[in-house]
């Protein structure tokens, strides 16, 4: 008898190598190994602001969508924390002092396109890639950055999910929602491909940040 693999399991298995490749991109690997600077970290936070502005704007547009709505939760919202972090890290004029790198512009454009088209599966793909990553490896990254740069809560608020007491349980429910999504085989494949694209954008973002750092040196 052929074993039936759940969608969430298939998604995790199909994206495993892409996820690993993103995590080990040079810029991020250096930051994780203590070879990056505070400015490197600030540059990453700035790019996150552009990405999550787009993602959480899209969430508002999908709030009443039958497929997307179950995944949307105020407990996940990151934008206020990012803005607080940037205010602390850069200063009150941070909006005038940050710019999106080319990959971030493509990333934002893709999320905006999905929102305009009303493609719930595409939105869930990016939602899954970002937020489940934040609740997983992101927790380790936040603690590491705090230790490296002497942050308390200020500066790493993005990684603090005060309203989620049990991240593992939250992720389990999220995966159950993925498995309950009413996607046929073709749509499920489209969603997986979009997740893979999201991971590629993450990897390309780190390449851009490394290039920007080299150009400024």
Secondary structure, 3 states (H helix, E strand, C coil): CCCCCCHHHHHHHHHHHHHHHHHCCHHHHHHHCCCCCHHHHHHHHHHHHHHHHHHHHHHHHCCCCCCCHHHCCHHHCCHHHHHHHHHHHCCCCHHHHCCCCHHHHHHHHHHHHHHHHCCHHHHHHHHHHHHHHHHCHHHHHHHHHHHHHCCCCCCCHHHCCCCCCCHHHHHHHHHHHHHHCCCCHHHHHHHHHHHHHHHHHHHHHHHHHHHHHHHHC
